[in-house]
């Protein structure tokens, strides 16, 4: 038989204070997404199997150039960043 001193003490889990309700959800017009093998793009379809236009989104690319100066002693390093979006 165990005594009260041997029983584990019940405590609230540490993460319970961090819980919050889920944000408001919204209904999306598509039911499924498959990859088109020719274009490698996602094709969104509704419940009837018809293609749903999900709008366009841009693409972007970035470049970074490293620079070094004063190569005969302690090097000073720097870099340039560039981005392009369409």
Protein Blocks (a to p, Z undefined) as FASTA:
>chain_A
ZZfklpccddddfklmmgccdddddddfbfbdcddfklopacdddfkopacdebjadddd
dddddddehklbccddddddddddZZ
